[in-house]
Amino acid sequence: MKNGAKLIKIGAAWLLILMLAIAAAIVTISVVNAQSFGPQRTVQNYLDALRAGDGAKALGLLNARVPAGNAAVLDGAGLAKSQESIKDVSIGKPVDQPNGQRKVTVSYHVNGTELATDFELEPGPSHWLFFDSWTILPTTLPTINVSVVNATEAQVNGVAVNMPGGKNTFAVFYPGNYEAEYQSSLFAAAPVTRSVSSPLASVPAVALATGPTSELLSQVDATIHQYLDGCAKQAVLMPANCPMSAATDNRVVSPIAWSIVNYPSISITPYGGKWIMGPLTVKAQVSYQEQNLFTGAVAPVKHAEDFGFTAKLAISGTTVSVTPVVSY
């Protein structure tokens, strides 16, 4: 009897150990399943792919259809840059949805603004009998429409892109932050940023307002200065091919001297697919001595006046030419 009782105790001990081991295994499997195979892990893997600029992996995890448009920022540096401004990322706990689906909300900040993105997932086949798999429900990637004035190229997240007719549409991943701009030595458009948090959100179109750079304005200004300085060197009342002129009914009895009091302000604006210069106004002063034809008296003349003119602007690559136009 003593041996039998002892064997029963040993068996009970081993049974307890086995039950504890099974319970520990169940807990371990449950924890591993939730952390490594649950809905949150699928979302985390997708976000990791975005940060790595791995568009192929991200697209596979998102199960998204790519709409018609330019794919320049769906992979590589442009995609990775879309995540640089996304901070304080927090993946929420799965929330039960109908038909066994789950919703996972990702919260984050973009340039100080709090945003959130919802991912809906459905269960897939189990791995190794114990571990779940979750798939993001299929969707369509959102798009951003971009236009640029008087240019056929631009940059989106630092990637050079073509802009046929000054317009293009770009397919983008979400969440993401996308910056469009145009930069050249002669013309530039300030960056415009759009944050995309959902495939269903309507993303406002980006209109890049291109204008002349300080370099171009400086070149044109220098050319106009040189032209007017040349006009001022002509010691006549009506300098040839120049906007300024003077007249008198008396006899000029001294050299005529012109001086530029105020040079024109330069403005360059788009019009009809070209760049045009705004009307120009120069203030010039003429000085000389004249003799009255009736009295013979000699008196000095010093007269300043505003004179208007225009100029044609021609640009080929980085070569700029300015042709003043004078109407008489």
C-alpha positions in Angstrom: 0.0 0.0 0.0 2.8 2.4 0.8 4.5 1.8 -2.5 1.1 2.3 -4.3 0.5 5.6 -2.5 4.0 6.7 -3.3 3.5 5.9 -7.0 0.2 7.8 -7.0 1.9 10.9 -5.4 4.7 10.7 -8.0 2.1 10.4 -10.8 0.1 13.3 -9.5 3.3 15.4 -9.3 4.2 14.6 -12.9 0.6 15.3 -13.9 0.8 18.6 -12.2 4.1 19.4 -13.9 2.6 18.4 -17.2 -0.4 20.5 -16.7 1.7 23.5 -15.7 3.9 23.0 -18.7 0.8 22.8 -21.0 -0.6 26.0 -19.3 2.8 27.7 -19.8 2.9 26.6 -23.4 -0.6 27.9 -24.0 0.3 31.2 -22.4 3.5 31.4 -24.4 1.7 30.6 -27.6 -1.0 33.1 -26.8 1.6 35.9 -26.1 3.7 35.0 -29.1 0.6 34.8 -31.3 -0.6 38.2 -30.2 2.8 39.9 -30.4 4.2 38.3 -33.5 1.3 37.1 -35.5 -1.6 39.4 -34.4 -3.2 42.2 -36.4 -0.9 44.8 -34.8 2.2 42.9 -36.1 0.8 43.1 -39.7 0.3 46.8 -39.4 3.8 47.2 -37.8 5.4 45.3 -40.7 3.6 47.6 -43.1 4.8 50.7 -41.3 8.4 49.3 -41.2 8.2 48.8 -45.0 7.2 52.4 -45.5 10.1 53.7 -43.4 12.5 51.4 -45.3 11.3 52.7 -48.6 10.3 49.2 -49.6 7.3 49.8 -51.8 6.9 46.3 -53.1 6.7 44.9 -49.5 4.4 47.7 -48.4 2.1 47.2 -51.3 1.9 43.4 -50.7 1.0 43.9 -47.0 -1.6 46.6 -47.8 -3.2 44.6 -50.6 -3.8 47.9 -52.4 -4.6 48.6 -56.0 -2.4 51.2 -57.6 -4.4 53.8 -59.5 -3.4 55.4 -62.7 -0.7 58.0 -62.1 3.0 58.5 -61.6 4.6 56.0 -59.2 7.7 58.1 -58.4 7.2 58.1 -54.6 5.9 54.5 -54.2 9.4 53.2 -53.6 12.9 54.2 -52.6 14.0 57.5 -51.2 10.7 59.3 -52.1 8.7 56.8 -50.1 11.1 56.7 -47.1 11.1 60.5 -47.0 7.3 60.4 -46.6 7.8 59.0 -43.2 10.4 61.4 -41.9 7.9 63.8 -40.5 5.7 61.1 -38.9 6.5 61.1 -35.1 5.2 59.6 -31.9 3.7 56.6 -33.7 1.4 54.5 -31.5 -0.4 51.3 -32.7 -3.6 50.8 -30.8 -5.1 47.5 -29.6 -7.2 45.6 -32.1 -11.0 46.3 -32.0 -13.5 43.6 -32.9 -15.4 44.2 -36.1 -18.2 42.2 -37.8 -17.4 38.9 -39.5 -14.4 38.3 -37.3 -12.5 41.3 -38.6 -10.4 43.6 -36.5 -9.6 47.3 -36.7 -6.2 48.7 -35.7 -5.8 52.5 -35.3 -2.4 54.1 -35.7 -2.0 57.5 -34.0 0.9 59.8 -34.8 1.9 63.5 -35.2 2.9 65.2 -38.5 4.6 68.6 -37.9 2.8 69.0 -34.6 -0.6 67.9 -35.9 -2.2 64.8 -34.4 -3.5 62.4 -37.0 -4.7 58.8 -37.1 -5.1 56.0 -39.7 -7.4 53.0 -39.4 -6.5 49.6 -40.8 -9.1 46.9 -41.1 -7.9 43.3 -41.1 -9.3 39.9 -41.7 -8.0 36.6 -40.4 -6.0 34.4 -42.7 -4.8 30.8 -42.5 -3.0 29.6 -39.4 0.7 29.0 -39.3 2.0 25.8 -37.7 -1.5 25.1 -36.3 -1.2 27.6 -33.5 -0.4 31.0 -34.9 -2.8 33.3 -36.6 -2.3 35.4 -39.7 -4.0 38.7 -40.5 -4.5 40.4 -43.8 -5.3 44.1 -44.4 -8.5 44.4 -46.3 -7.9 45.5 -49.9 -8.1 49.1 -50.8 -6.9 51.6 -53.5 -4.0 53.9 -52.9 -4.9 57.6 -52.7 -3.5 60.2 -55.2 -2.2 63.7 -55.2 -2.7 66.1 -58.1 0.2 68.5 -58.7 0.4 71.4 -61.2 3.3 73.8 -61.8 3.3 77.1 -63.7 5.4 77.2 -66.9 7.4 74.1 -66.2 7.4 70.5 -67.3 9.2 69.1 -64.3 9.1 69.3 -60.5 10.3 67.5 -57.4 8.1 65.4 -55.0 9.8 64.4 -51.8 13.1 65.2 -53.5 12.5 63.0 -56.5 12.6 64.6 -59.9 9.3 64.0 -61.7 8.0 64.9 -65.2 5.0 67.2 -65.4 3.6 66.9 -68.9 1.7 70.1 -69.7 2.6 71.3 -66.2 0.4 68.6 -64.5 0.6 65.1 -63.1 -1.0 62.8 -60.6 1.0 60.8 -58.1 -0.1 57.6 -56.3 1.0 57.6 -52.7 1.0 55.4 -49.6 -0.6 56.3 -46.3 0.1 57.5 -43.8 2.6 59.8 -45.4 3.8 63.4 -45.8 4.5 64.6 -49.3 6.3 67.8 -50.3 6.1 69.1 -53.9 8.3 71.9 -55.1 10.1 73.3 -58.2 13.6 74.6 -58.2 15.9 75.8 -61.0 18.5 78.6 -61.3 16.0 80.9 -62.9 12.6 79.9 -61.6 11.3 78.4 -58.4 8.1 77.5 -56.5 7.9 77.3 -52.7 7.4 73.8 -51.3 3.8 72.7 -50.7 3.1 69.8 -48.3 0.2 67.4 -48.1 -0.4 64.8 -45.3 -2.2 61.7 -46.4 -3.8 59.6 -43.6 -6.5 57.6 -45.4 -7.3 56.1 -48.8 -10.7 57.7 -48.6 -9.6 61.2 -47.7 -9.8 63.8 -50.4 -6.3 65.3 -50.7 -6.3 69.0 -51.8 -4.5 69.5 -55.1 -1.1 71.1 -55.1 -0.5 74.2 -57.3 3.1 75.3 -57.4 3.2 79.0 -58.0 6.4 79.4 -60.0 8.2 82.7 -60.1 11.6 84.2 -60.9 14.5 83.5 -58.6 16.7 86.3 -57.3 19.3 85.2 -59.7 17.1 85.8 -62.7 15.8 89.2 -61.4 19.4 90.2 -60.8 20.4 89.3 -64.4 17.5 91.2 -65.9 18.1 94.2 -63.6 21.7 94.4 -64.6 20.8 94.3 -68.3 18.3 97.1 -67.9 20.7 99.1 -65.9 23.4 98.7 -68.6 20.9 99.7 -71.3 19.7 102.8 -69.5 23.3 103.8 -68.6 24.1 103.6 -72.3 21.1 105.8 -73.1 22.3 108.4 -70.5 25.7 108.7 -72.3 24.1 110.0 -75.4 24.5 113.8 -75.3 21.4 114.6 -77.3 17.8 115.6 -76.4 16.4 112.4 -77.8 18.8 109.5 -77.3 18.4 106.9 -80.1 16.4 103.7 -79.2 15.9 105.0 -75.7 12.7 105.8 -73.7 13.7 109.3 -72.5 13.5 112.5 -74.5 13.4 116.2 -74.1 12.5 119.2 -76.3 13.0 123.0 -76.2 12.0 126.0 -78.4 15.2 127.7 -77.5 18.8 127.3 -78.6 20.9 124.7 -76.6 24.2 126.4 -75.9 25.9 123.8 -73.7 26.5 120.0 -73.7 23.5 118.0 -72.9 23.8 115.6 -69.9 21.4 112.8 -68.9 21.4 111.0 -65.6 19.3 108.2 -64.2 17.5 109.2 -61.1 15.5 106.0 -60.4 16.0 102.7 -62.3 12.9 100.6 -63.0 11.6 97.9 -60.7 11.7 94.5 -62.4 8.7 92.2 -62.4 8.4 88.9 -64.3 5.1 87.0 -64.5 3.7 84.0 -66.4 1.3 84.6 -69.2 0.1 82.2 -71.9 2.8 79.7 -71.1 5.5 82.3 -71.3 7.3 84.7 -69.0 6.7 88.4 -69.6 8.2 91.5 -68.0 5.9 94.1 -66.5 5.9 97.7 -67.8 9.0 99.6 -66.9 9.4 103.1 -65.7 12.7 105.0 -65.5 13.1 108.5 -64.0 15.7 110.4 -65.9 17.0 113.9 -65.6 18.3 116.1 -68.4 20.6 119.1 -67.8 21.8 121.8 -70.3 21.9 125.6 -70.8 19.6 127.3 -73.3 19.5 130.7 -74.9 16.2 132.5 -75.4 15.8 133.3 -79.1 14.0 136.6 -78.4 15.9 138.0 -75.4 19.3 136.3 -75.9 19.3 135.4 -72.2 21.1 132.2 -71.2 19.6 130.1 -68.5 20.2 126.6 -67.0 17.7 123.8 -67.5 17.4 120.8 -65.2 14.3 118.6 -65.6 13.5 115.2 -64.3 10.7 113.1 -65.7 9.3 109.5 -65.7 9.5 107.6 -68.9 7.8 104.3 -69.6 8.9 101.5 -71.8 8.7 97.7 -72.1 11.1 94.8 -72.7 10.9 91.4 -74.2 12.2 88.4 -72.2 13.6 85.4 -74.0 14.9 82.3 -72.1 16.6 79.3 -73.5 17.8 76.9 -70.8 19.9 79.1 -68.5 20.5 81.8 -71.2 18.5 85.0 -70.6 18.2 87.8 -73.1 16.3 91.1 -72.6 15.3 93.3 -75.5 14.0 96.8 -74.6 11.1 98.0 -76.6 10.6 101.8 -77.1 7.5 103.3 -78.6 7.6 106.9 -80.0 
